[in-house]
């Protein structure tokens, strides 16, 4: 029971600051992922590469990375490039897998720094 009380006290004391630090780390990680995806995407016109961006939720707790360039007919083709066996040039998932450990560590470090700073 003492451990639960300790966790509750920590959350009450550091909850908002820890949440802010986690949101900042999430935004940093989105930029890391975008940069990595842009380095992996096949480039013909550059529209797909340039369309890779972050769409944060209103409260900043989720960030969706999209690649939604459209062709001349107005059809989005990022998913086709990512998933089509004919094209076979995925770029978002490989970017994520290349960076996911680094991104997890970044969140951990950001939270540790915030907790140390505000003891």
MARLO-943926 format. One record per atom (N, C-alpha, C, O): y negated, x, z negated; residue number from 1; atom name; residue in three letters. Coordinates in Angstrom, 2 decimals. Example, Ala and Ser with C-alpha at 12.3 -4.5 7.8 and 13.67 -1.06 7.14 Angstrom:
2
        y        x        z  pos  site  code
     5.69    13.19    -7.80    1     N   ALA
     4.50    12.30    -7.80    1    CA   ALA
     3.30    13.20    -7.80    1     C   ALA
     3.32    14.24    -8.46    1     O   ALA
     2.25    12.85    -7.08    2     N   SER
     1.06    13.67    -7.14    2    CA   SER
    -0.03    12.90    -7.87    2     C   SER
    -1.14    13.41    -8.04    2     O   SER
end
This chain:
119
        y        x        z  pos  site  code
     1.19     0.82     0.00    1     N   UNK
     0.00     0.00     0.00    1    CA   UNK
    -1.26     0.87     0.00    1     C   UNK
    -2.26     0.50     0.61    1     O   UNK
    -1.21     1.99    -0.67    2     N   UNK
    -2.38     2.88    -0.71    2    CA   UNK
    -2.75     3.35     0.69    2     C   UNK
    -3.93     3.50     1.02    2     O   UNK
    -1.73     3.59     1.52    3     N   UNK
    -2.01     4.05     2.88    3    CA   UNK
    -2.73     2.96     3.67    3     C   UNK
    -3.68     3.25     4.39    3     O   UNK
    -2.30     1.71     3.55    4     N   UNK
    -2.95     0.60     4.23    4    CA   UNK
    -4.40     0.46     3.78    4     C   UNK
    -5.29     0.21     4.59    4     O   UNK
    -4.62     0.63     2.50    5     N   UNK
    -5.98     0.55     1.98    5    CA   UNK
    -6.82     1.70     2.55    5     C   UNK
    -7.99     1.51     2.89    5     O   UNK
    -6.22     2.87     2.64    6     N   UNK
    -6.92     4.02     3.19    6    CA   UNK
    -7.30     3.78     4.65    6     C   UNK
    -8.43     4.07     5.04    6     O   UNK
    -6.38     3.26     5.44    7     N   UNK
    -6.66     2.96     6.84    7    CA   UNK
    -7.74     1.91     6.95    7     C   UNK
    -8.65     2.03     7.77    7     O   UNK
    -7.65     0.88     6.14    8     N   UNK
    -8.66    -0.17     6.15    8    CA   UNK
   -10.04     0.40     5.81    8     C   UNK
   -11.03     0.06     6.45    8     O   UNK
   -10.09     1.25     4.81    9     N   UNK
   -11.36     1.87     4.42    9    CA   UNK
   -11.91     2.75     5.55    9     C   UNK
   -13.11     2.73     5.83    9     O   UNK
   -11.04     3.50     6.19   10     N   UNK
   -11.47     4.34     7.31   10    CA   UNK
   -12.02     3.47     8.44   10     C   UNK
   -13.07     3.79     9.01   10     O   UNK
   -11.32     2.39     8.75   11     N   UNK
   -11.80     1.51     9.82   11    CA   UNK
   -13.14     0.88     9.47   11     C   UNK
   -14.02     0.75    10.32   11     O   UNK
   -13.29     0.50     8.21   12     N   UNK
   -14.58    -0.07     7.80   12    CA   UNK
   -15.68     0.97     7.87   12     C   UNK
   -16.80     0.67     8.29   12     O   UNK
   -15.37     2.19     7.48   13     N   UNK
   -16.37     3.24     7.44   13    CA   UNK
   -16.69     3.79     8.83   13     C   UNK
   -17.86     4.02     9.15   13     O   UNK
   -15.67     3.99     9.64   14     N   UNK
   -15.86     4.67    10.92   14    CA   UNK
   -15.63     3.77    12.13   14     C   UNK
   -15.76     4.21    13.27   14     O   UNK
   -15.29     2.53    11.89   15     N   UNK
   -14.91     1.64    12.98   15    CA   UNK
   -15.87     1.61    14.14   15     C   UNK
   -15.47     1.86    15.28   15     O   UNK
   -17.11     1.31    13.89   16     N   UNK
   -18.09     1.18    14.99   16    CA   UNK
   -18.35     2.52    15.66   16     C   UNK
   -18.42     2.60    16.88   16     O   UNK
   -18.49     3.58    14.85   17     N   UNK
   -18.74     4.90    15.43   17    CA   UNK
   -17.52     5.39    16.20   17     C   UNK
   -17.66     6.01    17.26   17     O   UNK
   -16.33     5.12    15.69   18     N   UNK
   -15.11     5.51    16.39   18    CA   UNK
   -14.98     4.73    17.69   18     C   UNK
   -14.58     5.28    18.72   18     O   UNK
   -15.30     3.45    17.66   19     N   UNK
   -15.25     2.63    18.87   19    CA   UNK
   -16.22     3.15    19.91   19     C   UNK
   -15.90     3.21    21.10   19     O   UNK
   -17.41     3.52    19.47   20     N   UNK
   -18.41     4.08    20.40   20    CA   UNK
   -17.91     5.38    21.00   20     C   UNK
   -18.06     5.61    22.20   20     O   UNK
   -17.32     6.24    20.17   21     N   UNK
   -16.78     7.51    20.67   21    CA   UNK
   -15.65     7.27    21.66   21     C   UNK
   -15.56     7.95    22.68   21     O   UNK
   -14.80     6.30    21.38   22     N   UNK
   -13.70     5.98    22.28   22    CA   UNK
   -14.23     5.45    23.61   22     C   UNK
   -13.71     5.80    24.67   22     O   UNK
   -15.26     4.62    23.57   23     N   UNK
   -15.86     4.10    24.81   23    CA   UNK
   -16.49     5.24    25.63   23     C   UNK
   -16.38     5.27    26.85   23     O   UNK
   -17.13     6.17    24.94   24     N   UNK
   -17.71     7.32    25.64   24    CA   UNK
   -16.61     8.15    26.30   24     C   UNK
   -16.76     8.59    27.44   24     O   UNK
   -15.52     8.36    25.58   25     N   UNK
   -14.40     9.13    26.13   25    CA   UNK
   -13.80     8.40    27.33   25     C   UNK
   -13.43     9.03    28.32   25     O   UNK
   -13.70     7.09    27.24   26     N   UNK
   -13.17     6.29    28.34   26    CA   UNK
   -14.06     6.44    29.58   26     C   UNK
   -13.55     6.59    30.69   26     O   UNK
   -15.37     6.39    29.40   27     N   UNK
   -16.29     6.57    30.52   27    CA   UNK
   -16.17     7.98    31.11   27     C   UNK
   -16.19     8.15    32.33   27     O   UNK
   -16.05     8.98    30.24   28     N   UNK
   -15.85    10.36    30.71   28    CA   UNK
   -14.56    10.44    31.54   28     C   UNK
   -14.54    11.06    32.60   28     O   UNK
   -13.51     9.82    31.02   29     N   UNK
   -12.22     9.86    31.71   29    CA   UNK
   -12.28     9.15    33.05   29     C   UNK
   -11.61     9.57    34.00   29     O   UNK
   -13.05     8.09    33.14   30     N   UNK
   -13.21     7.40    34.42   30    CA   UNK
   -13.80     8.35    35.45   30     C   UNK
   -13.36     8.40    36.60   30     O   UNK
   -14.81     9.11    35.03   31     N   UNK
   -15.43    10.07    35.96   31    CA   UNK
   -14.44    11.17    36.35   31     C   UNK
   -14.42    11.59    37.51   31     O   UNK
   -13.65    11.62    35.41   32     N   UNK
   -12.62    12.63    35.70   32    CA   UNK
   -11.63    12.09    36.74   32     C   UNK
   -11.28    12.78    37.69   32     O   UNK
   -11.20    10.86    36.53   33     N   UNK
   -10.24    10.24    37.44   33    CA   UNK
   -10.84    10.01    38.83   33     C   UNK
   -10.18    10.24    39.84   33     O   UNK
   -12.08     9.57    38.87   34     N   UNK
   -12.76     9.36    40.16   34    CA   UNK
   -12.85    10.68    40.93   34     C   UNK
   -12.56    10.74    42.12   34     O   UNK
   -13.26    11.72    40.24   35     N   UNK
   -13.37    13.04    40.89   35    CA   UNK
   -12.02    13.50    41.44   35     C   UNK
   -11.94    13.99    42.56   35     O   UNK
   -10.98    13.33    40.64   36     N   UNK
    -9.64    13.74    41.08   36    CA   UNK
    -9.17    12.88    42.26   36     C   UNK
    -8.61    13.41    43.22   36     O   UNK
    -9.39    11.58    42.20   37     N   UNK
    -8.97    10.70    43.29   37    CA   UNK
    -9.72    11.03    44.57   37     C   UNK
    -9.14    11.05    45.65   37     O   UNK
   -11.02    11.31    44.45   38     N   UNK
   -11.80    11.66    45.64   38    CA   UNK
   -11.31    12.96    46.27   38     C   UNK
   -11.41    13.14    47.48   38     O   UNK
   -10.79    13.86    45.45   39     N   UNK
   -10.28    15.12    46.00   39    CA   UNK
    -8.92    14.93    46.69   39     C   UNK
    -8.50    15.79    47.46   39     O   UNK
    -8.25    13.81    46.42   40     N   UNK
    -6.92    13.56    46.97   40    CA   UNK
    -6.90    12.55    48.12   40     C   UNK
    -5.94    12.52    48.89   40     O   UNK
    -7.93    11.74    48.24   41     N   UNK
    -7.92    10.67    49.23   41    CA   UNK
    -8.00    11.26    50.65   41     C   UNK
    -8.76    12.19    50.89   41     O   UNK
    -7.22    10.70    51.58   42     N   UNK
    -7.35    11.16    52.96   42    CA   UNK
    -8.71    10.72    53.51   42     C   UNK
    -9.16     9.60    53.26   42     O   UNK
    -9.36    11.61    54.25   43     N   UNK
   -10.72    11.33    54.73   43    CA   UNK
   -10.74    11.31    56.25   43     C   UNK
   -10.39    12.29    56.91   43     O   UNK
   -11.15    10.17    56.78   44     N   UNK
   -11.41    10.06    58.22   44    CA   UNK
   -12.90     9.82    58.42   44     C   UNK
   -13.57    10.57    59.14   44     O   UNK
   -13.42     8.77    57.80   45     N   UNK
   -14.85     8.46    57.91   45    CA   UNK
   -15.59     8.79    56.61   45     C   UNK
   -16.81     8.96    56.63   45     O   UNK
   -14.88     8.87    55.51   46     N   UNK
   -15.48     9.09    54.20   46    CA   UNK
   -15.77     7.80    53.45   46     C   UNK
   -16.16     7.83    52.28   46     O   UNK
   -15.60     6.65    54.12   47     N   UNK
   -15.90     5.38    53.45   47    CA   UNK
   -14.98     5.12    52.27   47     C   UNK
   -15.43     4.67    51.22   47     O   UNK
   -13.69     5.41    52.44   48     N   UNK
   -12.76     5.17    51.34   48    CA   UNK
   -13.08     6.09    50.17   48     C   UNK
   -13.15     5.64    49.03   48     O   UNK
   -13.28     7.35    50.44   49     N   UNK
   -13.63     8.30    49.37   49    CA   UNK
   -14.89     7.85    48.64   49     C   UNK
   -14.95     7.87    47.41   49     O   UNK
   -15.89     7.44    49.40   50     N   UNK
   -17.17     7.04    48.80   50    CA   UNK
   -17.09     5.71    48.06   50     C   UNK
   -17.96     5.41    47.25   50     O   UNK
   -16.05     4.92    48.35   51     N   UNK
   -15.91     3.63    47.67   51    CA   UNK
   -15.22     3.73    46.32   51     C   UNK
   -15.18     2.75    45.57   51     O   UNK
   -14.67     4.88    46.00   52     N   UNK
   -13.97     5.05    44.72   52    CA   UNK
   -15.02     5.07    43.62   52     C   UNK
   -15.90     5.93    43.59   52     O   UNK
   -14.90     4.11    42.71   53     N   UNK
   -15.90     4.00    41.64   53    CA   UNK
   -15.31     3.27    40.44   53     C   UNK
   -14.21     2.72    40.50   53     O   UNK
   -16.06     3.29    39.35   54     N   UNK
   -15.64     2.65    38.10   54    CA   UNK
   -16.34     1.31    37.96   54     C   UNK
   -17.52     1.17    38.27   54     O   UNK
   -15.58     0.32    37.48   55     N   UNK
   -16.13    -1.00    37.16   55    CA   UNK
   -15.84    -1.25    35.68   55     C   UNK
   -14.75    -1.72    35.33   55     O   UNK
   -16.80    -0.96    34.80   56     N   UNK
   -16.57    -1.16    33.37   56    CA   UNK
   -16.64    -2.63    32.99   56     C   UNK
   -17.38    -3.41    33.59   56     O   UNK
   -15.87    -3.01    31.99   57     N   UNK
   -15.96    -4.36    31.44   57    CA   UNK
   -17.30    -4.49    30.72   57     C   UNK
   -17.96    -3.49    30.43   57     O   UNK
   -17.69    -5.70    30.44   58     N   UNK
   -18.98    -5.96    29.80   58    CA   UNK
   -19.13    -5.22    28.47   58     C   UNK
   -20.21    -4.72    28.16   58     O   UNK
   -18.05    -5.14    27.70   59     N   UNK
   -18.14    -4.48    26.39   59    CA   UNK
   -17.74    -3.00    26.44   59     C   UNK
   -17.78    -2.31    25.41   59     O   UNK
   -17.37    -2.50    27.61   60     N   UNK
   -17.06    -1.08    27.76   60    CA   UNK
   -15.71    -0.65    27.25   60     C   UNK
   -15.44     0.55    27.15   60     O   UNK
   -14.83    -1.60    26.92   61     N   UNK
   -13.52    -1.22    26.39   61    CA   UNK
   -12.47    -1.06    27.48   61     C   UNK
   -11.38    -0.57    27.22   61     O   UNK
   -12.80    -1.47    28.69   62     N   UNK
   -11.90    -1.30    29.84   62    CA   UNK
   -12.72    -0.85    31.03   62     C   UNK
   -13.86    -1.28    31.22   62     O   UNK
   -12.13     0.03    31.83   63     N   UNK
   -12.78     0.46    33.06   63    CA   UNK
   -11.74     0.42    34.17   63     C   UNK
   -10.67     1.04    34.07   63     O   UNK
   -12.06    -0.30    35.20   64     N   UNK
   -11.18    -0.41    36.36   64    CA   UNK
   -11.70     0.56    37.43   64     C   UNK
   -12.89     0.56    37.75   64     O   UNK
   -10.80     1.36    37.97   65     N   UNK
   -11.16     2.27    39.06   65    CA   UNK
   -10.76     1.59    40.36   65     C   UNK
    -9.60     1.19    40.52   65     O   UNK
   -11.70     1.47    41.28   66     N   UNK
   -11.42     0.80    42.55   66    CA   UNK
   -11.72     1.71    43.72   66     C   UNK
   -12.52     2.64    43.62   66     O   UNK
   -11.07     1.43    44.81   67     N   UNK
   -11.32     2.07    46.10   67    CA   UNK
   -11.28     0.94    47.11   67     C   UNK
   -10.22     0.61    47.65   67     O   UNK
   -12.43     0.34    47.37   68     N   UNK
   -12.44    -0.92    48.12   68    CA   UNK
   -13.24    -0.87    49.42   68     C   UNK
   -13.91    -1.84    49.78   68     O   UNK
   -13.17     0.26    50.11   69     N   UNK
   -13.84     0.36    51.40   69    CA   UNK
   -13.28    -0.70    52.34   69     C   UNK
   -12.12    -1.09    52.24   69     O   UNK
   -14.13    -1.15    53.25   70     N   UNK
   -13.71    -2.16    54.22   70    CA   UNK
   -13.81    -1.58    55.63   70     C   UNK
   -14.69    -0.77    55.94   70     O   UNK
   -12.88    -2.02    56.48   71     N   UNK
   -12.93    -1.60    57.87   71    CA   UNK
   -13.94    -2.44    58.64   71     C   UNK
   -14.65    -3.25    58.05   71     O   UNK
   -14.03    -2.24    59.95   72     N   UNK
   -15.00    -2.95    60.77   72    CA   UNK
   -14.80    -4.46    60.74   72     C   UNK
   -15.75    -5.21    60.96   72     O   UNK
   -13.59    -4.92    60.48   73     N   UNK
   -13.29    -6.35    60.40   73    CA   UNK
   -13.55    -6.92    59.00   73     C   UNK
   -13.33    -8.11    58.77   73     O   UNK
   -14.01    -6.09    58.09   74     N   UNK
   -14.31    -6.54    56.74   74    CA   UNK
   -13.13    -6.59    55.80   74     C   UNK
   -13.20    -7.20    54.73   74     O   UNK
   -12.03    -5.95    56.18   75     N   UNK
   -10.83    -5.95    55.34   75    CA   UNK
   -10.78    -4.68    54.49   75     C   UNK
   -10.94    -3.57    54.99   75     O   UNK
   -10.56    -4.87    53.20   76     N   UNK
   -10.42    -3.72    52.30   76    CA   UNK
    -9.10    -3.01    52.63   76     C   UNK
    -8.08    -3.66    52.85   76     O   UNK
    -9.14    -1.69    52.67   77     N   UNK
    -7.94    -0.96    53.07   77    CA   UNK
    -7.50     0.12    52.08   77     C   UNK
    -6.57     0.86    52.38   77     O   UNK
    -8.12     0.22    50.93   78     N   UNK
    -7.71     1.21    49.95   78    CA   UNK
    -6.28     1.02    49.48   78     C   UNK
    -5.53     1.98    49.35   78     O   UNK
    -5.90    -0.24    49.24   79     N   UNK
    -4.53    -0.51    48.78   79    CA   UNK
    -3.51    -0.17    49.87   79     C   UNK
    -2.40     0.26    49.56   79     O   UNK
    -3.88    -0.35    51.12   80     N   UNK
    -2.97    -0.03    52.22   80    CA   UNK
    -2.71     1.48    52.24   80     C   UNK
    -1.57     1.92    52.38   80     O   UNK
    -3.77     2.25    52.09   81     N   UNK
    -3.62     3.70    52.09   81    CA   UNK
    -2.80     4.14    50.86   81     C   UNK
    -1.96     5.03    50.96   81     O   UNK
    -3.05     3.51    49.73   82     N   UNK
    -2.36     3.87    48.48   82    CA   UNK
    -0.87     3.50    48.51   82     C   UNK
    -0.04     4.28    48.05   82     O   UNK
    -0.54     2.32    49.04   83     N   UNK
     0.83     1.80    48.88   83    CA   UNK
     1.67     1.73    50.14   83     C   UNK
     2.89     1.61    50.03   83     O   UNK
     1.09     1.81    51.30   84     N   UNK
     1.86     1.63    52.53   84    CA   UNK
     2.84     2.77    52.77   84     C   UNK
     2.44     3.94    52.78   84     O   UNK
     4.13     2.44    52.96   85     N   UNK
     5.09     3.50    53.27   85    CA   UNK
     4.82     4.15    54.63   85     C   UNK
     5.18     5.31    54.85   85     O   UNK
     4.18     3.41    55.53   86     N   UNK
     3.86     3.99    56.84   86    CA   UNK
     2.79     5.07    56.73   86     C   UNK
     2.89     6.12    57.35   86     O   UNK
     1.78     4.79    55.93   87     N   UNK
     0.69     5.75    55.77   87    CA   UNK
     1.10     6.85    54.80   87     C   UNK
     0.90     8.03    55.06   87     O   UNK
     1.68     6.44    53.67   88     N   UNK
     2.23     7.36    52.67   88    CA   UNK
     1.24     8.44    52.23   88     C   UNK
     1.56     9.63    52.24   88     O   UNK
     0.04     8.01    51.85   89     N   UNK
    -0.97     8.94    51.35   89    CA   UNK
    -1.61     8.41    50.07   89     C   UNK
    -2.83     8.22    50.03   89     O   UNK
    -0.81     8.18    49.04   90     N   UNK
    -1.40     7.68    47.79   90    CA   UNK
    -2.36     8.71    47.20   90     C   UNK
    -2.18     9.91    47.36   90     O   UNK
    -3.38     8.20    46.52   91     N   UNK
    -4.38     9.10    45.93   91    CA   UNK
    -4.77     8.69    44.52   91     C   UNK
    -5.07     9.56    43.70   91     O   UNK
    -4.77     7.39    44.19   92     N   UNK
    -5.16     6.97    42.84   92    CA   UNK
    -4.07     7.26    41.81   92     C   UNK
    -4.34     7.87    40.78   92     O   UNK
    -2.86     6.83    42.09   93     N   UNK
    -1.79     7.10    41.12   93    CA   UNK
    -1.54     8.59    40.95   93     C   UNK
    -1.40     9.05    39.81   93     O   UNK
    -1.47     9.37    42.02   94     N   UNK
    -1.31    10.82    41.81   94    CA   UNK
    -2.46    11.43    41.01   94     C   UNK
    -2.25    12.35    40.22   94     O   UNK
    -3.68    10.93    41.22   95     N   UNK
    -4.82    11.43    40.43   95    CA   UNK
    -4.63    11.11    38.97   95     C   UNK
    -4.86    11.95    38.10   95     O   UNK
    -4.19     9.88    38.70   96     N   UNK
    -3.96     9.48    37.31   96    CA   UNK
    -2.87    10.34    36.67   96     C   UNK
    -3.05    10.85    35.56   96     O   UNK
    -1.75    10.51    37.37   97     N   UNK
    -0.66    11.30    36.80   97    CA   UNK
    -1.05    12.76    36.60   97     C   UNK
    -0.58    13.41    35.67   97     O   UNK
    -1.91    13.27    37.45   98     N   UNK
    -2.36    14.66    37.31   98    CA   UNK
    -3.28    14.84    36.11   98     C   UNK
    -3.32    15.92    35.52   98     O   UNK
    -4.00    13.79    35.74   99     N   UNK
    -5.02    13.92    34.70   99    CA   UNK
    -4.74    13.17    33.41   99     C   UNK
    -5.51    13.29    32.45   99     O   UNK
    -3.67    12.38    33.35  100     N   UNK
    -3.50    11.50    32.19  100    CA   UNK
    -3.37    12.26    30.87  100     C   UNK
    -3.92    11.81    29.86  100     O   UNK
    -2.68    13.36    30.83  101     N   UNK
    -2.56    14.12    29.57  101    CA   UNK
    -3.92    14.66    29.14  101     C   UNK
    -4.28    14.60    27.97  101     O   UNK
    -4.66    15.19    30.09  102     N   UNK
    -6.01    15.70    29.80  102    CA   UNK
    -6.91    14.57    29.28  102     C   UNK
    -7.69    14.78    28.35  102     O   UNK
    -6.79    13.39    29.87  103     N   UNK
    -7.62    12.27    29.45  103    CA   UNK
    -7.25    11.79    28.05  103     C   UNK
    -8.12    11.43    27.26  103     O   UNK
    -5.97    11.77    27.74  104     N   UNK
    -5.53    11.39    26.39  104    CA   UNK
    -6.08    12.38    25.37  104     C   UNK
    -6.59    11.98    24.32  104     O   UNK
    -5.98    13.65    25.67  105     N   UNK
    -6.49    14.68    24.76  105    CA   UNK
    -8.00    14.56    24.58  105     C   UNK
    -8.53    14.80    23.50  105     O   UNK
    -8.70    14.19    25.64  106     N   UNK
   -10.15    14.03    25.54  106    CA   UNK
   -10.50    12.91    24.56  106     C   UNK
   -11.43    13.05    23.75  106     O   UNK
    -9.78    11.81    24.62  107     N   UNK
   -10.02    10.70    23.68  107    CA   UNK
    -9.75    11.17    22.26  107     C   UNK
   -10.54    10.91    21.35  107     O   UNK
    -8.63    11.84    22.06  108     N   UNK
    -8.29    12.34    20.72  108    CA   UNK
    -9.38    13.26    20.18  108     C   UNK
    -9.81    13.12    19.04  108     O   UNK
    -9.81    14.19    21.00  109     N   UNK
   -10.82    15.16    20.56  109    CA   UNK
   -12.15    14.47    20.25  109     C   UNK
   -12.81    14.80    19.26  109     O   UNK
   -12.54    13.53    21.09  110     N   UNK
   -13.80    12.81    20.87  110    CA   UNK
   -13.75    12.05    19.54  110     C   UNK
   -14.72    12.05    18.78  110     O   UNK
   -12.61    11.42    19.26  111     N   UNK
   -12.46    10.70    18.00  111    CA   UNK
   -12.43    11.65    16.81  111     C   UNK
   -13.06    11.38    15.78  111     O   UNK
   -11.72    12.76    16.93  112     N   UNK
   -11.68    13.74    15.84  112    CA   UNK
   -13.07    14.26    15.53  112     C   UNK
   -13.45    14.35    14.36  112     O   UNK
   -13.83    14.59    16.55  113     N   UNK
   -15.19    15.09    16.34  113    CA   UNK
   -16.04    14.05    15.63  113     C   UNK
   -16.80    14.38    14.72  113     O   UNK
   -15.92    12.80    16.05  114     N   UNK
   -16.72    11.74    15.42  114    CA   UNK
   -16.33    11.57    13.95  114     C   UNK
   -17.20    11.40    13.10  114     O   UNK
   -15.05    11.60    13.65  115     N   UNK
   -14.61    11.44    12.27  115    CA   UNK
   -15.03    12.63    11.41  115     C   UNK
   -15.41    12.45    10.26  115     O   UNK
   -14.96    13.83    11.95  116     N   UNK
   -15.39    15.01    11.20  116    CA   UNK
   -16.88    14.99    10.93  116     C   UNK
   -17.33    15.34     9.84  116     O   UNK
   -17.64    14.58    11.93  117     N   UNK
   -19.10    14.60    11.83  117    CA   UNK
   -19.60    13.62    10.79  117     C   UNK
   -20.65    13.85    10.18  117     O   UNK
   -18.89    12.54    10.58  118     N   UNK
   -19.39    11.48     9.72  118    CA   UNK
   -18.61    11.31     8.42  118     C   UNK
   -18.51    10.21     7.89  118     O   UNK
   -18.08    12.38     7.92  119     N   UNK
   -17.34    12.29     6.65  119    CA   UNK
   -18.28    12.16     5.50  119     C   UNK
   -17.85    12.07     4.35  119     O   UNK
end
